[in-house]
Amino acid sequence: MTHPEHHEHHLNLGAEEHLESAEYLRKRQLRKGSAGWLLLAGLGVSYVISGDYSGWNFGLGQGGFGGLAIASVIIAGMYLALVLGMAELSSALPAAGGGYTFARRAMGPWGGFATGTAILIEYSIAPAAIATFIGAYVESLGLFGITNGWWIYLGAYVLFIGIHLTGVGEALKLMFVITAIALVGLVVFAIAAVGHFDAANLTNMAVDETAAGASGFLPHGYFGIWAAIPFAIWFFLAVEGVPLAAEETANPERNVPRGIIAAISVLMVTCVTVLVLATGAGGAEAMSDSGNPLVEALGDGTAAKLVNYIGLAGLIASFFSIIYAYSRQLFALSRAGYLPTALSITNKRKAPTLALIVPGVIGFLLSLTGKGDLLLNMAVFGAALSYVLMMVSHIVLRIREPQMNRPYRTPGGVVTTGFALAIAFVAVIATFLVDPVATGLCLLVFAAFMAYFALYSRHRLVANSPDEEFAMLAEAESDLK
């Protein structure tokens, strides 16, 4: 790996690499082989399950029931295609970098870092949005007069980062239990909501007569479908994080694809259930700005109270698991030298300490805005941008490395991932329709990360980190061919 021609090859890619000691890598190890496919499927669902309990409903304000329903069908198709593409990539390249690892192999250090940064923006901001929803659910319980505010957000961050610092095996199993409880909560909600359902509630919003194509079904017209896309994404956001557990999984080539496909299957069912029943029971108008829509849809009573408690479990499951995801993404980028290397040092329990704490502090500060819908849209910007880059990676690798070992192959190949790429691009633009200022700030943050890479870290990449070794082996093989 220290041959001059390889070094020259890396200079051509616009990055310089060096070797680190065994001691450097020893301080940056994750626990091996602690998850099977069922635990990974649980992880995939737990990333997302909070999206069923809160956040999606703000899309009713953008597009009405019809707009959000059409957007959800389009986005469900995008996620299915995306997941099938990622299943192939994760079977071929199982490493803790997830999307960054795939893009690094396909598009070199610049593409890898751009993808990792977009994912990091998504995972750092999503828990901040979820924290505000946790606050709304806690307040509606009316326990000891606790109201929604910074103290709830701080308590959530401190408690759940603390649990993660104790090690991943315990954390993943705990997450699985909480997720199972949250799914039971959705079943309880569905049974109770059927009794409150009224089809007229789906379309009880004022119609904007000036909008093209406006009707009771599409109160804000065709444009409302586009504006509802970021909130439809919230039904599935972060399921693509399953490959981040690859280094801590037994037989990742087989288990990661099975886990992520099982997760998306469950999430499609919960999306339809919640969208139709919550809107039909509570009314589109009332649900469009609710912090706890499933509880409000059921009114007062035992079922509402039960869903409130269990909904809190659902929100906590996603909050907890996305903290896991951001720490693994930051760990991988730091270990390979893209970001400061101190961020990837792991503790005695093999948990990356600073990679857990630093984004947690940033997320907590963002949660103080209390604007869950705004934070959600910012997280979706990072997600959609990363989807564009990951699907480009799949297409590039299919064309450039057809002989690459792929234990799982995407049905439909580049046609499938090309569809996901097109919809993801539309979704990136949709985030600017919802809030151009907040999304613009995310774009500036992304640009600042890329400037850091251009001016500093691309000269300090760690050649013997697992993700860089993947890429260097590929380059060596292509040179031989």
HELIX and SHEET records of a PDB file:
HELIX    1   1 PRO A    4  ASN A   12  1                                   9    
HELIX    2   2 ALA A   22  ARG A   26  1                                   5    
HELIX    3   3 TRP A   37  VAL A   48  1                                  12    
HELIX    4   4 SER A   50  TYR A   53  1                                   4    
HELIX    5   5 PHE A   58  ALA A   92  1                                  35    
HELIX    6   6 GLY A   99  LEU A  141  1                                  43    
HELIX    7   7 LEU A  143  GLY A  145  5                                   3    
HELIX    8   8 TRP A  150  HIS A  164  1                                  15    
HELIX    9   9 VAL A  168  VAL A  194  1                                  27    
HELIX   10  10 ALA A  199  THR A  203  5                                   5    
HELIX   11  11 GLY A  221  ILE A  233  1                                  13    
HELIX   12  12 VAL A  239  GLU A  248  5                                  10    
HELIX   13  13 PRO A  252  GLY A  282  1                                  31    
HELIX   14  14 ALA A  284  MET A  287  1                                   4    
HELIX   15  15 PRO A  293  LEU A  298  1                                   6    
HELIX   16  16 THR A  302  ARG A  335  1                                  34    
HELIX   17  17 THR A  341  SER A  344  5                                   4    
HELIX   18  18 THR A  353  SER A  367  1                                  15    
HELIX   19  19 GLY A  372  ARG A  400  1                                  29    
HELIX   20  20 GLY A  413  VAL A  434  1                                  22    
HELIX   21  21 PRO A  436  LEU A  455  1                                  20    
HELIX   22  22 SER A  457  HIS A  459  5                                   3    
HELIX   23  23 PRO A  466  LEU A  480  1                                  15    
SHEET    1   A 2 GLU A  17  HIS A  18  0                                        
SHEET    2   A 2 LEU A 461  VAL A 462  1                                        
END                                                                             
